[in-house]
Amino acid sequence: MPQLGISVTEGTIVHWRKRPGETVAYEEPLCDIDTDKIESELPSPVAGTLIEILAAVGETVATGAAIAVIASDRSHEPPVVELPPPAAAAPDGDVSESREHLHSPVVQRLAAEHGIDLATITGTGQGGRVRKQDVLAAIADRESARASQYVPPEPVPLSRIRRSIGDHMKRSLETAATVTSWIEVDFTAIEAAREQFRTTALPIVAHATIATLSEFPDLNAWLDGGDIVRHETVNLGIAVALGAEGLLVPVIREAERLDIAELSARIRDLATRARGGDLKPEELRDGTFTITNPGQYGTIMATPVINQPQVAILDIEAIVKRAVVISDAGAAEQVVVRPICILGLSWDHRAIDGVLAAQFLGALRGRLENWS
């Protein structure tokens, strides 16, 4: 089972394209694998004959574990013939004995109407005979129990991607010393830029963030135990919501090479393919910094969880018109209405300190408010 991403630790066999005894060419699709991120084809690492399948369809296998045996073209090992498992013996039927009770037609009809098993009622009549009053009392007791006891619906297992997100986020919170800092930004210039580029605020903020990261390389980094890796290029992760299925974080590699129009096109393309299940495994790994954009749904503040092993994640909240106090050149103050956005930065205190996070947010605000 190959390693298909930094956070992917296992894969599930969805479909075998070859049977034992069949030949397979080099890099010919051998089987389909479903991970918590994506479903993809597994190419054969060699040309030869499939000897044995070690992982059945539906079986979840850890990365690095063997799933099949292939004899190369130099081998003459005979194929292994898989025999069908023996049919399981049918369980013996339960033999139960019934006792006959004599009940009046009224009692039998009343019990049948309400689904009452007369054998479960202790009769108060002569010789333990069940009377109408006994059945009515049993009905009342059952209804009282139903009214006082909430019966929850049957539980439904979480999807594989939902479990993976939960495990990854919990591991991040247990690993990183997470702190979140917020800053308010006047988006007046960004709103004008949106009209100019005919796009959302996301690619503009992303472009400004990439430029700011070049001044703060400690935030464009991975932290692995006691080692930090500062990247010279920005592989920008963009969180994409999949509705009830969860989310994915596709990565734009070397994002510093792209202008706003190119970033906008790449973000739209990745989001569309993420929701359509068409991303490749390599498009989900090697991110160095992540941006999440819940503000598009109206929220104004959040605490994003760092995408390990990165050291920071930027949160873009809703753009809201608010009354703010500004000063003109003559130092006179006035109240005006401006589009305000709160940006949140969750950062790992193991890698950086609060002053660096504040300086980064301040520099980013400066770029956005003085956009030209």
N, C-alpha and C positions, 0 to 999 in steps of 0.2 A: 504494500500500500504506500504510494508516494506521498511526500509532504507537499500539500497543495496550498499552503499559506502559513503565516506566522502563528496564527491562533487555531489552526486546524489540527486536531490531534487524532482524528479517526475518520473513516469513510464507510459507507454502506454500499454493498454490491446491489445494483439495480437490475442488471441484465448481462448475462454472458453472451457474447457474440460468436464464440467458438465453443465446440464440444471436444471432449477428450478424443484424441486420435486425429483431429483435423489439423491441417497445416496453417501456419500463420506467418505473414510477411513482416519484415522489420517495420515498426511504427504503424502497423495495421491495427485499427481499433480492436482491442481484445475484449473489453467489457465496459459497461457504464457504471460510474461511481457517483454516489450522492453524498456530499458533505453538508455541514451546517451552513455553508456559504453558497454552493452552486453544484449543479449536476454536470458532469463532464465525462468525456471518453478517455479511457486509459489505453494508450498505444503500447504495443508489444515492444519490449526492450531488445528482443532478438528475433531472428527468423528461425523457424523450426516447427516442431510438432508439439501441440498441447498434450502433455502427458496426464496431468491430474489437476483438478480444480479443488483447492483447499478451502475456499470460502464460498458458501452457497449464497444464492440470491436472498437478499433480506438480511444477511449477516453483517454486523458492524465490526470492522477490523481496525486495530490501532495502526497508525502510520509506522512504516518500517517492517510490519509483519508480512509473512509470505501469504499470497492468495492463490498461487497456481505454480505448477511445475512445467517448464517448457524445455524440451530437448532440442538443442541447436541442430543445424544441418549436419554436424559432424557426429551426432549421437545416433545410435541405433536401438535405443531402448524401446521396447514394445509399449504401446499405449495401454493405459490402465482402463479396464472396462468396469464401469460403475454398475453394480447390481441394484435393482430397486429394493428398498427396505421391505422386510416382511410385513404383511398386513397385520395390524394389531387385532388381537382377539376381541370380539365383542364382549362387553361386560355382562356378567350374569344379571339377570333381572331380579329386582327385589321382590321377595315374597312377603306379602303382608296379609295378615288375617284381620277380618272385620267382624265386629260384633253387631248383632242385630238388636235394635232397640225399637220398641213400640212407641210411636208418637202419634198424636192426633193429627188429622189433616190440616187443621189450622196452624199447628206448630210447624209442620213440615213446609207448608206454603210460605209462612212468614220467614222461616230460616232461608228458604231458597231465594226469596225476593231480595234479601239483604246479604246473601253470601255467607251465612253463618253455618259453621260446621257444628252440628248438634253434638258430636262426640266430644267437643271441647267445653260443653256447658255442664255444670253440676246441677242436676235437677233437684227441685225442692218438693216435688210431688211424691206420692206414695211409692215406696220402693225405689226412689231416686229418679222417678219419671220427670222428664223435662216438660214444664208447663209454658203456656203462652207468656206469662209474666217473666219467666226465666229468659226467654228469647228477647223480649223487649228490654230487659235489663242489660243483656249482652250487647244489643244494638246501641243503647245509650252510652255504655262504657266505651265502646269503640269510637263513637262520634266525639265523645269528650276527649279521648286520647288524641284523635286527629286534630281537634281544635287547639289543643294545648301544646302539641309537639310539631315543630317545623321539620319537614322532611326535605332536605336539599336535593337538587337534581343530581343525576349521576355525573361523577367527575369525568373530564375529558383530558387526555394527555396533552401536554404542551407540544407544539411542533418542534422539530429538530432545531430550526433556526432560532426559535424563541428560547429554547434551553441553552443554546450556544451563547446568545446575547447575554442571558442572565449569568452564566458562568464567567464570561469574559468581563462583564461589568463588576461582578462581585470580586473577581481576582484582582481587578485594577484597584478597587477601593481598599482591598486588603494589602496590596503591594505599595501603592503610592501614598505619600503624605500630601493628600490633595487639599489645595486651598483655591478658592474662587474669588477673583477681584472683578468689580464692575466699573464701567465708566459711561457717562452720558455723552452722546455725540450729536451735534446739530447736523442734520442731514439735508440742509437747504441746498448745498452744492451738489450732493449726490442725487437729489431729486431732479435737478436740472440735467445732470449727466445721464440719468435714466432716460429722459426724453431724447437726449442727443443720440445715445447708443441704441435706443429702443429695446431695452432689456430690463431685467429686475435689478435690485440693488446687490444681489449676491455676487455676480462676477466682478462688479466694481469694488466691493469690499474685499473680495478675494485677491484682486490685483494689488490693492493697497497693502493688504496683509503680507503678500509675497515680498513686496518691496521693503516693508518694515522688517521682515525676518532677516533680510540681508544685513541689517544693522544690529540684530540681536540673534546671532547664530546659536546661542545657548538654548533658544526656544525651538529651533529647528533641529531636534536631536532625539536620540534614543538613549534610554538609561537601562542598562542590564546589570543588576547587582551593583558592583562598585565601579563599573566602566560606563563612560558616556561617549557616544558617537555623535559628533557635530557634522552635519551634512552640508556639502557645498552646493547641492542642488535641492530644490523644494519639490518633493513628491506630495502634492496636496490631496488629502482625502476630503471628500464631500459626502456627508451623511445623507442618505436617500431613504425616505420612509416608504415602506411596502404595505402600508395599511395594517391590518390585523396580523400579517405575517411577520412583522418586525421591521428591521432596517438593514441596509448594507452600506459600506463605506468604500465606493470605488475610488481609485487613485489616479490623479492626473500627474504623470511623470514629467519632470523638468518643466514645471509650470511657470518658472521665471522666464521662459522663452516665449510665452504667449502674451498677446495683447488682449484687451478687454473683449473684443469681438470673438477672438479665438477661444478664450476662456468660456464665454457664454455658450458657444457652440459645443464645446467639449462637455460642459456641465449638463446641457440638455440631452446630449447623446448618451452619456453615461446613465443619467437618471431614467431615460426611456428604456434602455437595455436592461438596467437593473430591475425595473418593474416588470419587464417582459421575460426575465430569466435568461437573458442572452449574454451575460458577462462572461469573460474568460477568467480562469483562476488567477492569472498574473495581474489582472486589473484590480484585484482586491488585496494586494500585499505591497509591502515596502513603503507605505506612507510615512512621511516624516513630520507632518503637522496636519491637523484636521479642523474643518469648519462645519458646524452644525447650524441649521437655520430654522428653529421652531417658530420664530417670530412671524413667519408667513401664515401661521394659523392663529395669530392674535395674542400670543403670550408676551409678557413684558419683562420677565426675569426667570432665569433657570440656573441650575448648577450642573453643567455637563460633566460626564465622567470621562477621564482621560483614556484614549485608545492606546493601550499598551503595545509596544514599549516606548511610545512617544512621551514627551514630558509636558505637553500643553495641548489644549483644545480651545478654539474660539467659538463663542455662542453669539449668534445674531438674533436679536429680539425684534418685536414689532416696531414699525415706525409710527409714532403717535404724535399728533399735533398737541402742543402744550404751550402754556404761557410761560415765558422765560424773561429774565431781566438782562438786558445788554447795555453796554456803554458805548457811546459814540466817540469820535475823535476828541471832542471837548470834555470827555469824562462825564457827560450827562447820562443819566440812566433812564431807560424807558422799558416798558413791558410790551413785548411783541409775541406773536404766535409763530412758533417754529416747529418743523418736523423733527422730533427727537427719537433717537434709538439708543437703547442700552446694549452695550457690548459686554459680554462676560468672558473672562479668561480663567479656566481651571488650569492650574499648574502644579507641578510636583515639587514640593519643598525640599526633597532630597537633592534635586538638581539645581534649582535656582532659589533666590530669595524674593521677598515681596517688593523690594525697591526695583528690581529688574522687571518684574511683572508690571508694576505701575509705570515704569519708564516706557515699556513696550506699548501699553495701552495709550499712554499720552502721545507717543510718536504716531501711533495709528490714528488717533483722533485728529492730530494735526494734519495728516495727509488727507483725511476725509473732509474735514471742515474747510480746508484751503484747496480743494480739488479744482484743477483747471485743465 
